[in-house]
Amino acid sequence: MARFYRYKLPPWCRYWLVVCERATLPIMIFQLIRTLFFPTTLDVFLLGLFVGLFVAFYMEWI
């Protein structure tokens, strides 16, 4: 299994990866609040997706 090296990417790709990484937490918090007030299947799915993405960024898997 090949390791994904973030720093071997082109600079424009690294920039967008950092932008996505920084935007994940506020979007996840908004989605959590929305899911608490209006729980639908799509909201729960999106919250799980954002939590998984946040954990992947935090553990540096991406």
Secondary structure as GFF3:
##gff-version 3
##sequence-region A 1 62
A	DSSP	three_ten_helix	6	8	.	.	.	ID=ss1
A	DSSP	alpha_helix	11	37	.	.	.	ID=ss2
A	DSSP	alpha_helix	41	58	.	.	.	ID=ss3
###
